Amino acid sequence: MSSTPVKIVQALLKDPTNPEVVNQLVSPDAVYVSLNYDDPDLKSSYLGQTPIGTK
């Protein structure tokens, strides 16, 4: 059975915190990008630069 993009997104949304589900659907070399500027790890990673759109 082949997975369509819609089925992949539905599976991720159904159980996004289950590592088994995520590992089956996401490439091992995928990179996580946080879009939340309140994330302390994100704040420390941009080394004092002002994030785009926050001036």
mmCIF file of the N, C-alpha and C atoms, coordinates in Angstrom:
data_MODEL
# 
_entry.id   MODEL 
# 
loop_
_atom_site.group_PDB 
_atom_site.id 
_atom_site.type_symbol 
_atom_site.label_atom_id 
_atom_site.label_alt_id 
_atom_site.label_comp_id 
_atom_site.label_asym_id 
_atom_site.label_entity_id 
_atom_site.label_seq_id 
_atom_site.pdbx_PDB_ins_code 
_atom_site.Cartn_x 
_atom_site.Cartn_y 
_atom_site.Cartn_z 
_atom_site.occupancy 
_atom_site.B_iso_or_equiv 
_atom_site.pdbx_formal_charge 
_atom_site.auth_seq_id 
_atom_site.auth_comp_id 
_atom_site.auth_asym_id 
_atom_site.auth_atom_id 
_atom_site.pdbx_PDB_model_num 
ATOM 1   N N  . MET A 1 1  ? 0.851  -1.191 0.000  1.00 0.00 ? 1  MET A N  1 
ATOM 2   C CA . MET A 1 1  ? 0.000  0.000  0.000  1.00 0.00 ? 1  MET A CA 1 
ATOM 3   C C  . MET A 1 1  ? 0.890  1.247  0.000  1.00 0.00 ? 1  MET A C  1 
ATOM 4   N N  . SER A 1 2  ? 0.674  2.148  -0.938 1.00 0.00 ? 2  SER A N  1 
ATOM 5   C CA . SER A 1 2  ? 1.467  3.366  -0.996 1.00 0.00 ? 2  SER A CA 1 
ATOM 6   C C  . SER A 1 2  ? 0.805  4.454  -0.165 1.00 0.00 ? 2  SER A C  1 
ATOM 7   N N  . SER A 1 3  ? 1.641  5.312  0.379  1.00 0.00 ? 3  SER A N  1 
ATOM 8   C CA . SER A 1 3  ? 1.141  6.419  1.181  1.00 0.00 ? 3  SER A CA 1 
ATOM 9   C C  . SER A 1 3  ? 1.068  7.671  0.332  1.00 0.00 ? 3  SER A C  1 
ATOM 10  N N  . THR A 1 4  ? -0.039 8.365  0.432  1.00 0.00 ? 4  THR A N  1 
ATOM 11  C CA . THR A 1 4  ? -0.168 9.654  -0.242 1.00 0.00 ? 4  THR A CA 1 
ATOM 12  C C  . THR A 1 4  ? 0.276  10.734 0.734  1.00 0.00 ? 4  THR A C  1 
ATOM 13  N N  . PRO A 1 5  ? 0.613  11.916 0.244  1.00 0.00 ? 5  PRO A N  1 
ATOM 14  C CA . PRO A 1 5  ? 0.967  12.999 1.171  1.00 0.00 ? 5  PRO A CA 1 
ATOM 15  C C  . PRO A 1 5  ? -0.117 13.262 2.215  1.00 0.00 ? 5  PRO A C  1 
ATOM 16  N N  . VAL A 1 6  ? -1.372 13.166 1.813  1.00 0.00 ? 6  VAL A N  1 
ATOM 17  C CA . VAL A 1 6  ? -2.476 13.390 2.759  1.00 0.00 ? 6  VAL A CA 1 
ATOM 18  C C  . VAL A 1 6  ? -2.461 12.335 3.863  1.00 0.00 ? 6  VAL A C  1 
ATOM 19  N N  . LYS A 1 7  ? -2.261 11.065 3.494  1.00 0.00 ? 7  LYS A N  1 
ATOM 20  C CA . LYS A 1 7  ? -2.227 9.995  4.497  1.00 0.00 ? 7  LYS A CA 1 
ATOM 21  C C  . LYS A 1 7  ? -1.051 10.164 5.456  1.00 0.00 ? 7  LYS A C  1 
ATOM 22  N N  . ILE A 1 8  ? 0.082  10.624 4.938  1.00 0.00 ? 8  ILE A N  1 
ATOM 23  C CA . ILE A 1 8  ? 1.254  10.840 5.790  1.00 0.00 ? 8  ILE A CA 1 
ATOM 24  C C  . ILE A 1 8  ? 0.963  11.938 6.808  1.00 0.00 ? 8  ILE A C  1 
ATOM 25  N N  . VAL A 1 9  ? 0.424  13.053 6.355  1.00 0.00 ? 9  VAL A N  1 
ATOM 26  C CA . VAL A 1 9  ? 0.098  14.156 7.267  1.00 0.00 ? 9  VAL A CA 1 
ATOM 27  C C  . VAL A 1 9  ? -0.961 13.729 8.272  1.00 0.00 ? 9  VAL A C  1 
ATOM 28  N N  . GLN A 1 10 ? -1.968 12.993 7.831  1.00 0.00 ? 10 GLN A N  1 
ATOM 29  C CA . GLN A 1 10 ? -3.005 12.522 8.755  1.00 0.00 ? 10 GLN A CA 1 
ATOM 30  C C  . GLN A 1 10 ? -2.406 11.618 9.831  1.00 0.00 ? 10 GLN A C  1 
ATOM 31  N N  . ALA A 1 11 ? -1.485 10.741 9.448  1.00 0.00 ? 11 ALA A N  1 
ATOM 32  C CA . ALA A 1 11 ? -0.856 9.844  10.420 1.00 0.00 ? 11 ALA A CA 1 
ATOM 33  C C  . ALA A 1 11 ? -0.025 10.627 11.429 1.00 0.00 ? 11 ALA A C  1 
ATOM 34  N N  . LEU A 1 12 ? 0.700  11.637 10.949 1.00 0.00 ? 12 LEU A N  1 
ATOM 35  C CA . LEU A 1 12 ? 1.487  12.465 11.873 1.00 0.00 ? 12 LEU A CA 1 
ATOM 36  C C  . LEU A 1 12 ? 0.602  13.260 12.823 1.00 0.00 ? 12 LEU A C  1 
ATOM 37  N N  . LEU A 1 13 ? -0.486 13.795 12.309 1.00 0.00 ? 13 LEU A N  1 
ATOM 38  C CA . LEU A 1 13 ? -1.390 14.580 13.158 1.00 0.00 ? 13 LEU A CA 1 
ATOM 39  C C  . LEU A 1 13 ? -2.145 13.709 14.150 1.00 0.00 ? 13 LEU A C  1 
ATOM 40  N N  . LYS A 1 14 ? -2.373 12.463 13.799 1.00 0.00 ? 14 LYS A N  1 
ATOM 41  C CA . LYS A 1 14 ? -3.112 11.557 14.682 1.00 0.00 ? 14 LYS A CA 1 
ATOM 42  C C  . LYS A 1 14 ? -2.313 11.220 15.933 1.00 0.00 ? 14 LYS A C  1 
ATOM 43  N N  . ASP A 1 15 ? -0.992 11.069 15.793 1.00 0.00 ? 15 ASP A N  1 
ATOM 44  C CA . ASP A 1 15 ? -0.158 10.669 16.932 1.00 0.00 ? 15 ASP A CA 1 
ATOM 45  C C  . ASP A 1 15 ? 1.234  11.298 16.816 1.00 0.00 ? 15 ASP A C  1 
ATOM 46  N N  . PRO A 1 16 ? 1.329  12.642 16.909 1.00 0.00 ? 16 PRO A N  1 
ATOM 47  C CA . PRO A 1 16 ? 2.589  13.332 16.644 1.00 0.00 ? 16 PRO A CA 1 
ATOM 48  C C  . PRO A 1 16 ? 3.693  13.139 17.680 1.00 0.00 ? 16 PRO A C  1 
ATOM 49  N N  . THR A 1 17 ? 3.336  12.630 18.856 1.00 0.00 ? 17 THR A N  1 
ATOM 50  C CA . THR A 1 17 ? 4.362  12.450 19.896 1.00 0.00 ? 17 THR A CA 1 
ATOM 51  C C  . THR A 1 17 ? 4.814  11.006 20.036 1.00 0.00 ? 17 THR A C  1 
ATOM 52  N N  . ASN A 1 18 ? 4.313  10.130 19.186 1.00 0.00 ? 18 ASN A N  1 
ATOM 53  C CA . ASN A 1 18 ? 4.701  8.726  19.233 1.00 0.00 ? 18 ASN A CA 1 
ATOM 54  C C  . ASN A 1 18 ? 5.942  8.529  18.355 1.00 0.00 ? 18 ASN A C  1 
ATOM 55  N N  . PRO A 1 19 ? 7.111  8.242  18.970 1.00 0.00 ? 19 PRO A N  1 
ATOM 56  C CA . PRO A 1 19 ? 8.342  8.095  18.189 1.00 0.00 ? 19 PRO A CA 1 
ATOM 57  C C  . PRO A 1 19 ? 8.264  7.016  17.107 1.00 0.00 ? 19 PRO A C  1 
ATOM 58  N N  . GLU A 1 20 ? 7.528  5.953  17.364 1.00 0.00 ? 20 GLU A N  1 
ATOM 59  C CA . GLU A 1 20 ? 7.412  4.894  16.357 1.00 0.00 ? 20 GLU A CA 1 
ATOM 60  C C  . GLU A 1 20 ? 6.712  5.399  15.102 1.00 0.00 ? 20 GLU A C  1 
ATOM 61  N N  . VAL A 1 21 ? 5.657  6.175  15.276 1.00 0.00 ? 21 VAL A N  1 
ATOM 62  C CA . VAL A 1 21 ? 4.926  6.735  14.140 1.00 0.00 ? 21 VAL A CA 1 
ATOM 63  C C  . VAL A 1 21 ? 5.813  7.735  13.394 1.00 0.00 ? 21 VAL A C  1 
ATOM 64  N N  . VAL A 1 22 ? 6.424  8.629  14.142 1.00 0.00 ? 22 VAL A N  1 
ATOM 65  C CA . VAL A 1 22 ? 7.264  9.659  13.529 1.00 0.00 ? 22 VAL A CA 1 
ATOM 66  C C  . VAL A 1 22 ? 8.438  9.032  12.785 1.00 0.00 ? 22 VAL A C  1 
ATOM 67  N N  . ASN A 1 23 ? 9.099  8.053  13.384 1.00 0.00 ? 23 ASN A N  1 
ATOM 68  C CA . ASN A 1 23 ? 10.250 7.417  12.739 1.00 0.00 ? 23 ASN A CA 1 
ATOM 69  C C  . ASN A 1 23 ? 9.874  6.677  11.463 1.00 0.00 ? 23 ASN A C  1 
ATOM 70  N N  . GLN A 1 24 ? 8.647  6.182  11.377 1.00 0.00 ? 24 GLN A N  1 
ATOM 71  C CA . GLN A 1 24 ? 8.198  5.500  10.159 1.00 0.00 ? 24 GLN A CA 1 
ATOM 72  C C  . GLN A 1 24 ? 7.940  6.481  9.026  1.00 0.00 ? 24 GLN A C  1 
ATOM 73  N N  . LEU A 1 25 ? 7.569  7.716  9.370  1.00 0.00 ? 25 LEU A N  1 
ATOM 74  C CA . LEU A 1 25 ? 7.107  8.668  8.365  1.00 0.00 ? 25 LEU A CA 1 
ATOM 75  C C  . LEU A 1 25 ? 8.097  9.782  8.036  1.00 0.00 ? 25 LEU A C  1 
ATOM 76  N N  . VAL A 1 26 ? 9.085  9.996  8.892  1.00 0.00 ? 26 VAL A N  1 
ATOM 77  C CA . VAL A 1 26 ? 10.016 11.106 8.706  1.00 0.00 ? 26 VAL A CA 1 
ATOM 78  C C  . VAL A 1 26 ? 11.411 10.561 8.423  1.00 0.00 ? 26 VAL A C  1 
ATOM 79  N N  . SER A 1 27 ? 12.076 11.168 7.467  1.00 0.00 ? 27 SER A N  1 
ATOM 80  C CA . SER A 1 27 ? 13.432 10.766 7.098  1.00 0.00 ? 27 SER A CA 1 
ATOM 81  C C  . SER A 1 27 ? 14.376 10.921 8.293  1.00 0.00 ? 27 SER A C  1 
ATOM 82  N N  . PRO A 1 28 ? 15.321 9.988  8.469  1.00 0.00 ? 28 PRO A N  1 
ATOM 83  C CA . PRO A 1 28 ? 16.242 10.076 9.604  1.00 0.00 ? 28 PRO A CA 1 
ATOM 84  C C  . PRO A 1 28 ? 17.110 11.332 9.581  1.00 0.00 ? 28 PRO A C  1 
ATOM 85  N N  . ASP A 1 29 ? 17.306 11.936 8.409  1.00 0.00 ? 29 ASP A N  1 
ATOM 86  C CA . ASP A 1 29 ? 18.134 13.143 8.353  1.00 0.00 ? 29 ASP A CA 1 
ATOM 87  C C  . ASP A 1 29 ? 17.294 14.429 8.339  1.00 0.00 ? 29 ASP A C  1 
ATOM 88  N N  . ALA A 1 30 ? 16.019 14.319 8.697  1.00 0.00 ? 30 ALA A N  1 
ATOM 89  C CA . ALA A 1 30 ? 15.164 15.506 8.772  1.00 0.00 ? 30 ALA A CA 1 
ATOM 90  C C  . ALA A 1 30 ? 15.654 16.425 9.882  1.00 0.00 ? 30 ALA A C  1 
ATOM 91  N N  . VAL A 1 31 ? 15.470 17.716 9.696  1.00 0.00 ? 31 VAL A N  1 
ATOM 92  C CA . VAL A 1 31 ? 15.912 18.713 10.670 1.00 0.00 ? 31 VAL A CA 1 
ATOM 93  C C  . VAL A 1 31 ? 14.675 19.382 11.271 1.00 0.00 ? 31 VAL A C  1 
ATOM 94  N N  . TYR A 1 32 ? 14.630 19.442 12.600 1.00 0.00 ? 32 TYR A N  1 
ATOM 95  C CA . TYR A 1 32 ? 13.530 20.101 13.299 1.00 0.00 ? 32 TYR A CA 1 
ATOM 96  C C  . TYR A 1 32 ? 13.785 21.603 13.328 1.00 0.00 ? 32 TYR A C  1 
ATOM 97  N N  . VAL A 1 33 ? 12.784 22.399 13.008 1.00 0.00 ? 33 VAL A N  1 
ATOM 98  C CA . VAL A 1 33 ? 12.894 23.846 13.056 1.00 0.00 ? 33 VAL A CA 1 
ATOM 99  C C  . VAL A 1 33 ? 11.771 24.362 13.937 1.00 0.00 ? 33 VAL A C  1 
ATOM 100 N N  . SER A 1 34 ? 12.128 25.060 15.001 1.00 0.00 ? 34 SER A N  1 
ATOM 101 C CA . SER A 1 34 ? 11.131 25.631 15.890 1.00 0.00 ? 34 SER A CA 1 
ATOM 102 C C  . SER A 1 34 ? 10.695 26.987 15.368 1.00 0.00 ? 34 SER A C  1 
ATOM 103 N N  . LEU A 1 35 ? 9.405  27.210 15.310 1.00 0.00 ? 35 LEU A N  1 
ATOM 104 C CA . LEU A 1 35 ? 8.882  28.503 14.891 1.00 0.00 ? 35 LEU A CA 1 
ATOM 105 C C  . LEU A 1 35 ? 8.399  29.316 16.088 1.00 0.00 ? 35 LEU A C  1 
ATOM 106 N N  . ASN A 1 36 ? 8.805  28.923 17.277 1.00 0.00 ? 36 ASN A N  1 
ATOM 107 C CA . ASN A 1 36 ? 8.384  29.574 18.498 1.00 0.00 ? 36 ASN A CA 1 
ATOM 108 C C  . ASN A 1 36 ? 9.570  30.312 19.103 1.00 0.00 ? 36 ASN A C  1 
ATOM 109 N N  . TYR A 1 37 ? 9.546  31.640 19.076 1.00 0.00 ? 37 TYR A N  1 
ATOM 110 C CA . TYR A 1 37 ? 10.663 32.420 19.607 1.00 0.00 ? 37 TYR A CA 1 
ATOM 111 C C  . TYR A 1 37 ? 10.721 32.405 21.130 1.00 0.00 ? 37 TYR A C  1 
ATOM 112 N N  . ASP A 1 38 ? 9.750  31.806 21.800 1.00 0.00 ? 38 ASP A N  1 
ATOM 113 C CA . ASP A 1 38 ? 9.786  31.668 23.248 1.00 0.00 ? 38 ASP A CA 1 
ATOM 114 C C  . ASP A 1 38 ? 10.557 30.430 23.675 1.00 0.00 ? 38 ASP A C  1 
ATOM 115 N N  . ASP A 1 39 ? 11.027 29.640 22.724 1.00 0.00 ? 39 ASP A N  1 
ATOM 116 C CA . ASP A 1 39 ? 11.791 28.418 22.987 1.00 0.00 ? 39 ASP A CA 1 
ATOM 117 C C  . ASP A 1 39 ? 13.209 28.788 23.436 1.00 0.00 ? 39 ASP A C  1 
ATOM 118 N N  . PRO A 1 40 ? 13.617 28.454 24.684 1.00 0.00 ? 40 PRO A N  1 
ATOM 119 C CA . PRO A 1 40 ? 14.948 28.815 25.185 1.00 0.00 ? 40 PRO A CA 1 
ATOM 120 C C  . PRO A 1 40 ? 16.081 28.260 24.324 1.00 0.00 ? 40 PRO A C  1 
ATOM 121 N N  . ASP A 1 41 ? 15.904 27.065 23.760 1.00 0.00 ? 41 ASP A N  1 
ATOM 122 C CA . ASP A 1 41 ? 16.942 26.506 22.904 1.00 0.00 ? 41 ASP A CA 1 
ATOM 123 C C  . ASP A 1 41 ? 17.109 27.342 21.640 1.00 0.00 ? 41 ASP A C  1 
ATOM 124 N N  . LEU A 1 42 ? 16.016 27.858 21.117 1.00 0.00 ? 42 LEU A N  1 
ATOM 125 C CA . LEU A 1 42 ? 16.081 28.691 19.927 1.00 0.00 ? 42 LEU A CA 1 
ATOM 126 C C  . LEU A 1 42 ? 16.770 30.011 20.255 1.00 0.00 ? 42 LEU A C  1 
ATOM 127 N N  . LYS A 1 43 ? 16.453 30.595 21.391 1.00 0.00 ? 43 LYS A N  1 
ATOM 128 C CA . LYS A 1 43 ? 17.070 31.862 21.769 1.00 0.00 ? 43 LYS A CA 1 
ATOM 129 C C  . LYS A 1 43 ? 18.580 31.721 21.885 1.00 0.00 ? 43 LYS A C  1 
ATOM 130 N N  . SER A 1 44 ? 19.058 30.615 22.450 1.00 0.00 ? 44 SER A N  1 
ATOM 131 C CA . SER A 1 44 ? 20.496 30.447 22.611 1.00 0.00 ? 44 SER A CA 1 
ATOM 132 C C  . SER A 1 44 ? 21.183 30.095 21.301 1.00 0.00 ? 44 SER A C  1 
ATOM 133 N N  . SER A 1 45 ? 20.433 29.602 20.320 1.00 0.00 ? 45 SER A N  1 
ATOM 134 C CA . SER A 1 45 ? 21.056 29.164 19.077 1.00 0.00 ? 45 SER A CA 1 
ATOM 135 C C  . SER A 1 45 ? 21.289 30.299 18.094 1.00 0.00 ? 45 SER A C  1 
ATOM 136 N N  . TYR A 1 46 ? 20.575 31.415 18.205 1.00 0.00 ? 46 TYR A N  1 
ATOM 137 C CA . TYR A 1 46 ? 20.801 32.481 17.238 1.00 0.00 ? 46 TYR A CA 1 
ATOM 138 C C  . TYR A 1 46 ? 21.843 33.479 17.730 1.00 0.00 ? 46 TYR A C  1 
ATOM 139 N N  . LEU A 1 47 ? 22.488 33.221 18.847 1.00 0.00 ? 47 LEU A N  1 
ATOM 140 C CA . LEU A 1 47 ? 23.657 33.954 19.335 1.00 0.00 ? 47 LEU A CA 1 
ATOM 141 C C  . LEU A 1 47 ? 23.501 35.470 19.360 1.00 0.00 ? 47 LEU A C  1 
ATOM 142 N N  . GLY A 1 48 ? 22.377 35.902 19.876 1.00 0.00 ? 48 GLY A N  1 
ATOM 143 C CA . GLY A 1 48 ? 22.176 37.328 20.077 1.00 0.00 ? 48 GLY A CA 1 
ATOM 144 C C  . GLY A 1 48 ? 21.695 38.084 18.858 1.00 0.00 ? 48 GLY A C  1 
ATOM 145 N N  . GLN A 1 49 ? 21.562 37.455 17.726 1.00 0.00 ? 49 GLN A N  1 
ATOM 146 C CA . GLN A 1 49 ? 21.049 38.131 16.536 1.00 0.00 ? 49 GLN A CA 1 
ATOM 147 C C  . GLN A 1 49 ? 19.551 38.303 16.696 1.00 0.00 ? 49 GLN A C  1 
ATOM 148 N N  . THR A 1 50 ? 19.032 39.383 16.149 1.00 0.00 ? 50 THR A N  1 
ATOM 149 C CA . THR A 1 50 ? 17.600 39.609 16.213 1.00 0.00 ? 50 THR A CA 1 
ATOM 150 C C  . THR A 1 50 ? 16.913 38.751 15.157 1.00 0.00 ? 50 THR A C  1 
ATOM 151 N N  . PRO A 1 51 ? 16.003 37.860 15.557 1.00 0.00 ? 51 PRO A N  1 
ATOM 152 C CA . PRO A 1 51 ? 15.293 37.033 14.581 1.00 0.00 ? 51 PRO A CA 1 
ATOM 153 C C  . PRO A 1 51 ? 14.507 37.892 13.594 1.00 0.00 ? 51 PRO A C  1 
ATOM 154 N N  . ILE A 1 52 ? 14.403 37.450 12.380 1.00 0.00 ? 52 ILE A N  1 
ATOM 155 C CA . ILE A 1 52 ? 13.667 38.177 11.346 1.00 0.00 ? 52 ILE A CA 1 
ATOM 156 C C  . ILE A 1 52 ? 12.229 38.384 11.790 1.00 0.00 ? 52 ILE A C  1 
ATOM 157 N N  . GLY A 1 53 ? 11.735 39.596 11.614 1.00 0.00 ? 53 GLY A N  1 
ATOM 158 C CA . GLY A 1 53 ? 10.346 39.891 11.910 1.00 0.00 ? 53 GLY A CA 1 
ATOM 159 C C  . GLY A 1 53 ? 10.063 40.231 13.372 1.00 0.00 ? 53 GLY A C  1 
ATOM 160 N N  . THR A 1 54 ? 11.111 40.416 14.196 1.00 0.00 ? 54 THR A N  1 
ATOM 161 C CA . THR A 1 54 ? 10.863 40.717 15.609 1.00 0.00 ? 54 THR A CA 1 
ATOM 162 C C  . THR A 1 54 ? 11.326 42.105 16.012 1.00 0.00 ? 54 THR A C  1 
ATOM 163 N N  . LYS A 1 55 ? 11.773 42.917 15.064 1.00 0.00 ? 55 LYS A N  1 
ATOM 164 C CA . LYS A 1 55 ? 12.213 44.285 15.406 1.00 0.00 ? 55 LYS A CA 1 
ATOM 165 C C  . LYS A 1 55 ? 11.041 45.184 15.624 1.00 0.00 ? 55 LYS A C  1 
# 
